[in-house]
Amino acid sequence: MDRGPLLDAYRQMSVIRQMEERISTLYRDGDVPGFVHTSLGQEACAVGALFHARRSDIITSTHRGHGHVLAKGLEPRRMLAELMGKETGSCRGRGGSMHVADPSIGIFGANGIVGAGMPIALGAAHAIAARKQDDVVVAFFGDGAVATGAFHESLNVASLRGLPIVFFCENNRYSEFSRSVDQHPVPMEQRALGYGVPFVSLSGNRVDEVADGMADVLDKVRAGGGPFLVEALTLRVHGHYEGDQQKYRDQAELDEVAATDPLITARAKLLELGAIEGELDDLDRQAAAVIADAESFARNSAVPDPAGAGEYVYAPRHTVADTPITAPAQGEKPSSGSRILRKALRDALADDPSVFLAGIDVAGGNVFGITRGLSQEFGDRVLDTPIAETAIMGIGVGAAMAGLRPVVELMYLDFLGVCFDQILNQAAKLRFMTGGAVTVPLVIRTQFGSGHSSGSQHSQSLEVLLAHVPGLTVVMPSSGSDMYGLLRTAIEDDNPVVFIENRLLYEKKWAMPPTDHRVPLGKARIVRPGRDVTLVSWSRMLYDALDAAETLRAEGVEVEVIDLRTIVPFDRETILRSLARTNRLVIAHEAVVDFGVGAELAALAVGSGFWSLDAPVARVGAAYSPAPYAPNLEQQWRAGPADIVRTIREVLAQ
């Protein structure tokens, strides 16, 4: 690196250094709330890694991300205002130190979850590749993240698909309070070799070496060379977090940190190249002025309006008319639920080039044949992935942030726990934590269903876990019309939607809906009018509810059956209006009764609907245990029409 560029790099490092030192003081004095992790000592990594990056390149960062975002071009004013919880912050005070972002300049967010940015980087890189651009994603992570599944899944998928990603490891030799040598038995280079990814080791305290090394790496990635793994050996000056006393480090190590300070190293190099002390002092003074200006700006900025505390959780919904269900045309052969879902996906792919599918075996049709034939028609817009659920969800999140409309498949709802972070902490929260700066138009298709001896790990109805997460939309269709209409609406929506199908409905037959058929999210449907009791259900259990209603009709009882259709947001108005007519409420769902969605509906009834109730609210569902395997035990465990009939009789008797 020549003198001119090195002077620029020194200036950037000085801004980061002085900013971090000031943040440390502001945190100590109570002016920066929450948790703070400074990158003191790692300035050369951030500046060097991004010295040759473009504005259009994308980065994902870590909980120690201040240096990365400043090096990528975030205004110091907006970063410090964010840390101080101000409305003028880059995320309107909704993100804070661990979640600084600015997608407008390619900063897809620092991240409080170790390793979580790497799967998101996959999605951003997929979007770049799909658009045939030559931009690059740089995914920053620390040495502690190499122990996470996200690291391994991301390298594997990136290598498999040749994605334009640089995995940049800032190895500061500590994973929180533990030495890296005590945590990781395999060197980074061997890990790269295992995934067939080129490896580069850089001296992370020398900004010139990092910048020069990354210039070559970025050129190769832009030229189609696929992913690289870069390890920059650096040192952490402060502890894991501000306030950490670092009693686990000895004085000899701290002396080494001081001796290899990246600013001192860069300053010495500049003097060798002919710079003068006064010139460098001027750069330090300029940096100090930048920090002083940023602090003044942040202090004088307003805090967010408390009335807006719930803003940016969801993107605005499109207005969708509730298209009536059509009967089969004369002579029309009814279609199975699986064919209807396939047509919905095919029509979405045909109508919008930003839509793509990704998941395990989706190119081959998936385990239930839902996507059969789509890869032949739409090519690489139907992506087979390894068995790597965290990576699959991350591809969806990152690609959605980059402007595509992914439909990713989680093979079984039971596998939710394998990848829940990308759904719970990334997809659901990113719009909120960026102050509305991004939308995440992502659909996660999955399926569930008990009744065929699938056992405890393939029979669970887990919608309540998802319904409890603000930012998610949860859909559970019961009819062919709703399978098509709700899926098309979900794909066109600007929010993350979990679309849960029941596999026992895949071969049930309905009329094939027309291409323009849509169903609004959050709108329940009265399937059967009645006057004596309101019965709310959804998904496959709706048919048990209808069977029960027919049984009771013979006894002179008219049951009003409501199909909830969307769990979040759920249609409070339709339920309350029905309850006002019938004065009794029963809820039937496939999930276990305890702590379920039925409890939320019951709370609605005894709250807003209290004066309409003439009897206690009752719930019907599975027993509070895992699903048994033996058929007779499973039948005893799960609820059915007879259970609903018995419960309604009990409610009517009160």
N, C-alpha and C positions, 0 to 999 in steps of 0.2 A: 504494500500500500504506500503510495506516494504521500508527500507532505500535505498537500491540499486535502485529499480525502481523509487523511488521518486527523487533521485539525477538526474537520467536521465531525468525525467519530468522537473525538475527545470532547467537543462541545456537547454532543448528545449525552455522552456518559456523565458529564458534569451536571447536566440538568437532572438526570435520573438520580445521581448520587445525592445532590443537595435536596431534591424532592423527598427522597426516602429518609434522609436525616431529619428533615422538617416534619414529615409524617410521624416519625418516631416520637418527636417532642410533642406534637399535637395530640397524639394518642395518650402519651403520659399525662398530659394536662387535661384530658377529658374532652378535647375538641373533636376528636375522631372516635365515634362509637364502635361497638362491635369488636370483631377480631381483626388484627392487622398482621400481615406477614411481609416484611420488607425484603427486597432483593439486594441489599447492600453487599458488595463484593462480586456480584454477578452481572454488573453493567455491561461488560465486554461481550457476554453471551447475547443479551438482547440486542444491543446495537450492531454487533458483528453479524448475527444471524439475519437481520433484516436490512443491513446496509444496502444490499443490492435488490431488495424486494420492491415490487411495484405497489401502487395504491390499490390496484385491483386484485392483488394477491390476498389470501385469506389466512388468518391465524386463529388457532385455539390456544388458550393459555391455562394457567394453573392458579391456585390460591395465592401464589407468589408472583403475580402478573403485572405489577405496576411498570416495571421496566419494559416489558414486552409491548404494552399498549402505548407507552410514550414513544418507543422506538418505531412503532408502526404509524405514528402520526397523530395520536390523540392529543388534543390541546391540553396543556398542563392545567389550565383554568378549569376545564370541564372534568378532568380526573380528580383534582383535589376537591372540587365542589361535590362530586359524587361521594368521596370518602367522608365528607363532612355532612352528608345527608341533605343536600340542598336540591331544590327544584332545577337549578341550572346544571346539575351534574349530567354526565353522559347518559345515565339511566334514570334521570329525574329522582335520584335519591332512593330508588327501589333496589339497587344492586349492592352497592357498598364495595369495600376493599376486595373481597374475594370474587366479585361478579362484575367487574368493570367491562363494558362492551361498547362498541360503536360499529354496528354492521355496515354503516354507510361507507366506512373506510376499511372494510374487511376484517374487523375485530369481532369474531363470533363469540367472544366472551371468555373472561377468566372463569375459573370453575372451582367451587369449594369441594368437589368430589375428586379424590385422587384418581387420575387416569381417565376421567370421564370425557375430556375434550378429544381424545383420540378417535373414538367411534364417530363423533360428530364431524371430525375432519374427513373421515371416509365419505360421508355424504356430500360435503362441500366439494371434495375432489371428484366424486362421481358427477356432480353437476358441471364442473369445469370440463371433464372429459366428454360428457354428453353434448355439450355445446361446441366441442372441438376448439376450445380456447387453449392458450399456452400459459395460463396463470398457474400458480402453485399454491398449495396449502402448507403452511409450516405449523406443525403440532408440537407445542412446547410441553414438556413434562419433566419431572424430577426423577432421580434414580429410584426413589421409593415406588414409583408407578410401575416399574418393570415386574413387580411381583403380582400385579393385578391381572385378572382375566381380560380386561379391556385392552391392555397392551398387546397380549398375545393374539387375541381375535383380530385386532386392528392391523397388526403387521401381516398376519396371514391373509386377510382379505385384500389388503393393499397390494401385496406381492402377487396374489392370484390374478387380480384384475389390472395390474400395472398402473395403479393410480398415481397422479401427480402430487405426492405428499413427501415432505421431509419431516421425519420424526426426529425432533431435536431434543436430546436429553441433556439437561443441565445437571451434571453429576457433581453435586456439592458435598458428596461423601457422607451425607446424613439423611436418613429417613426419619423425620421428626426428631426423636431423641436417640436413635440407634444408629450406629456406624453401618455404612453400606456393606463393609466387609463381613459384618456379622449377619447380614440379611440375604445376600445374593451370592450363591456359590459359583455362578457361571458368569464369566466376563461378557460385556455387552457385545463384543465382536462375535463371540460364539452364538449368541442369540440371533444376531443378524444373519449369520451363516445358516442357521437352522431354518430360516424362512426365505432364504435365497435373496436377501436384500443387501445391496452394497452398503458397506460400513465405512465411515470416516471418523477418525479421532482428531479432535482439535484441542489446542491449548486455550481453555476457556477464559483465562485471565489476560490474554493478549488479543485486543480487539482487531489488530491488523491481521493476525493469523486466522481468527474466526471469520472475518469478512472475506479474506482471500479464499479460504477453504469453501465457504458457502457460495461464493460467486461461481465456482466450478460446479458445485452440486446443483445449484439452481439452474444453471445453463443445461446440464444434463437432464434434469427433470423436465424442463420446458421443452426439450427436444424429444420427449417421449421415452426417456430412460427409466420410467417407473419410480417407485419409492426409494428413498435413501434413509438409513439410520445414522444420525450424527450424534456422537457423544462429545460434549465439551466438558473437560475436567475443570472445575471451578471450586470456589470456597465460599462458605456462608459466614458473613461477619456476625450478624446477630443470630439469636436463637430461632427455633422453629416459629415462634410467634413473638411479638413484642411483649416483653416482660419475662420471657424465658431466661433464667439466670445461667444456663449452660454449664451447670455443675458437672456435666458428663464430659467436658472437654478440658484438656490440660493446657498449661501455659505455652508449651512448645508448639502446639498446634495453632494457638491464637497468634503466636509470633510469626508462624509461617503465613497466616492470613495477611498480616500486616506487611510482610516482606514481598508478597506477590500481588498487592493491590493493583487492579487493572488500570486505575487512573495514574498511579505512580509509574507503572510500566509504560503506559502510552506517553506520558510526559517525557520520560527518559528517551524514548524512541524519537519523539519529535525534536528534542534538543540535538540528537545525533543527526537529524535531517536538516538542521539549520534554523529551527525555530528558536525564538528567544523567550526568556522567562516572562517578560512583560506581556508578550503576545498571548501566552497561555493564561497568565493572570487575568487578562482582559476577558478571555473566554469564561473563566470562572466567575468573574464579576457579572458578566452578561447572564450567565445561568442563575446567579443569585437574584438578579433583577426579575427574571422570569418566574422564579419561585415566589418572590415577594408579591409580584403582581397576581399570581394564581391564588395566593392566600388572601390577599385583599378582596379579590373577586369572590372567592368562596365565602369569606366572612360576611360580605355585604349582600350575598344572595339570599333570597327567601327560602325558608323551608317549604316542603310541599304542603298544599292545603289539606288539612285533615279530612275534609269532606271527600277528597279524592283517594282515600286509602284503598278503596276497592277497585280502582280503575285499572285497566290494562290486563285484567285477568283473561278476558276473552276478546277476540277481534269481533267487530260488528258482523252480525249474521245477514246473509242475503235474504230478501223476501222471497219465500217459496209458497206457491199455492198448493193446497192439499188436494191433489188430483183424485177424483173419484176412482174407486176400484172398478175395473171393467170386467164384464162377464166374457167368457170365451165366445168368439164369433161362431156362427153356425158352421159346423163341420171342422172347427179348429181343434187340433189335438192338444190337450193340456200339456204343460211343460213342468218338469221337476224343478224343485228349488235350486238344485245345483246348476241346471241350465240357465235359470233366470239370473242367478248371480254371475255366471260366466258372461251372459249377454250384457249385464250392467258394466262389468269390467271392460269388455270389448268395446262397448259404446263410449265409455269414458276415454279409453286409449285413442279411439278414432277421432273423438271430438276435440281433444286437447293434447298437443304434443308435449306438454310439460308433465303429463301423467306417466308414471312408470310403476311397474310391479317389482318387488324384490322379496325373496324368501327362500326357504329350503325347498328344493325340487319344484319351484313354481313353473319353470320352463317345461318340465315334464308333465305338468298338470296338477301337481301337489297330491298329497296322500288321498284326497277325496275326489280328484279329477276336476276341481272347480276351474282351474286355469288351463285345462287341456286345449291345445291348439293355438293359444295366444302367442306363444313365442314364434311359431311359424309365420304368423301374420305380422307381428310387431318387432321381431328380431331382438336386439339387445335392450329394448325397453322392458323386457321381461327377464329379470336377472336371477339366475340360480345363485345361491350363497352357500357357504359351508354351514354346518350346524354351529352357529355362533350367534345366539339371540341378541347379545349385547351389541355386536357389530351390526346386525340387521336393523335394530331400533336406531342405532346411531346414524346409519346410512339415511334412514328416514328423516331424522331430526336435522342433520346437516344439510341434506338436499332440499328440505322444505325451507330452511333459513336462506338457502341460496336461490330460491325462486321456483323450484320444481314442486310437483304435487305427487309425492310418493304414496303408494299403497303397499305397505309392507305386511308380511304375513307372520304371525306367531302361530305355529302349527297347532298347539293346544293351549287353551286358556290356562291350564294347570302350569304351564312353563313360564307364567308371568314372573315368578320370583327370580328366574335366571337373569332377567333383563330389566327388572323393575326400576333401577336407577334412571335409565334413559327415558323411561316414561314418567316416573314420579318427579324426578329432580331436574330433568332437562326439558322434554317436550311440554310438560304441563306448566313450567315456571318461566320459560325463557321470554315469553312476551311480557310478562309482569316484571321480571327482573331487569329487562332492558327499557322499562318505561314505555312500552308500546312500539319500540323501534323495529321489532321484527314480528312477522306472523309465521306460524308453523302449520301450514296446511297439510297435515299428515293424517293418513288413515291407517290404522292398525287393524287388519282383519284377523280374527281368530274364531275358534269354535269350541263348544263344550257339549255335554250331554251325558246324563246318567241313564241307566236302564238296560245296558247291554253287557254287564259284568266287565266294565273297563277298569275297575279297581280304584283305589284311593287317589292315584296320581293322574288319572285321566277322566275323572267324572265330576270335577268340582265346578260349581257355579259361583264365581268369585267377583261378580260385578260390584259388590259393595266395596271391595278394596279400591276399585277404580273410581267409584262414585264419590268416595271421601276425599279425592284429590282435586282441589280447585284448579281450573284450567283445562281439565279433560272434559270431553263430551262422550257419553256412553250410550250406545244404541244396541237394542236387542229386538230384531224383527221377528214376527211370527207368521207372516204370510208372504206369498210370492210377490204380491203387489208392493209390500213394504220392503222386502229384500231388495227389489230393484230401485224403488223410489228413494228409500233412505240411503242406500249405498251411493247412488248418483248425487244426492244432496250432500252427503258426507264428503265425497271427493271434491266437490265444488266449494265446500266451506273453508274458511280461513283459520280454522282451529284444529288442534289434534283431536281426532275422533277414534275411539276404540269401538269397532264394529263387531259385535259378538253374535255369531250364528250358532244355531243348534243343529248338530249333525244329524239328529233324528228327523229333521225337516228337509234334508237334502233331496229325498226321493218322494216327498209329498207333492201332489200335482196341483197346478193353478194355471190360469190364463197367462200368457206371456204379455207383460205390460209394454206399451208403446215407448219409443225412444225418448219422448218428451215427458214421460211420467216422472214426477217428483213428489216426495213427501217431506213436509217441514220437520225439522228437528224440534223436539220439545212439545209435540202435539199428540196427545192421546186420542184414541178412537173408541167410541161406543160401538161395540160389536153387536151387542144384543140389548135392546131397551128393556127396562123392567121397572117395577114400582116398589118392590118389597125389600130388597137388599142390594147394595152395590158390591160387586165382586171384581177386584182389580187383579190383573195378572199380566204376564208378558212371556214372550218367546214360546217354547213348546208347551209350557204349562197352561197357556191359554186354551188349548184344546181339551185339557182335563176340566177346566173351568166351564167350558161350553157343554161338555158332557154332563157335568153336575147340574148345570142350569136346566138342561133338558129333563133330567131325572126329577128335579123339583117341580117342573112345570106340571107334571102329572099329578102333583099333590096340590096344585093351585097356587104355587109360589112363583112369582115372576122375578127372576134375577136379572139385574142390569149388569152386563159384563163389559168391563173396560180393558182394552189392551193398552198398556202404558207406552209401548213402542220405544220411547227414549227414556232412559233412566236418569241421565243428566243432560240437559235440564228436564225436570219432569213437570208434567202439566197439572199444576195445582188446581187451576180454575175448573177444568173438566171434572176432576174428582170431587171438589167441593160442591159444584152444582148438582152432581148426581147424588151426593150424600144429603143435600138439602131436600131432594125428592124422596129418597128411600129411607133415610134416617138410620141406616145400619151399614156397616162396612166390614167386609172380609177381604183379606189379601192372601193370594196363593202364589207361591214361587217355588222353583226347583231347588234353590239354595237352602241351607240349614236355616231354621227359623230364627235362632238367636242372633241378635245384633245385625240383622240383615236390612235390605232395602225396605222390607215390610215394616220394620220398626220406624223408619222415617215417615212412611205413609200413615202409620198409626199416630205418630206425633202430630202430623198435619191435622188429622181428624180430631184429636183431643185438644188441639190448639185452636186453629182458625175455624174448624168445623164443630166445636164443642156443643153449641146450642142446637145443632141439627141431630145430635146423637140420641137415640132412644135405647141403646144397648151398648155394652162394651165392644170395642174393636177386637176382631179375632184374626189370627194369622195361621196359615197352613203352609208347611214346608217339610223339608227333610229333618230327621232327628239330628241332634248335635253330636255327630261323630263323623269320622271319615267314611267315604262310601265303601261298603263291603264288596267283596268279590263274588262270593257264592250267590247264585240267582235268588234263592229264597231269602237270604239275608238282605240283599239289595232291595227286594220288593218290600220287605218289612221296614227298611230304612227310609225309602223315598215316599213322598206323598202322592196321592192319586185322586181320581174323581170321588171315590167313596169317602175319603177324608174330608174333601170339600163339602160334600153333601152333609155329613155328620156335623161339621162345624157350623154350617149355615142353619141347620135345624136348631142347634144349641143357641145361636144368636137370636133366632126368631122366637124362641121360647122365653126370652128374658124381657 
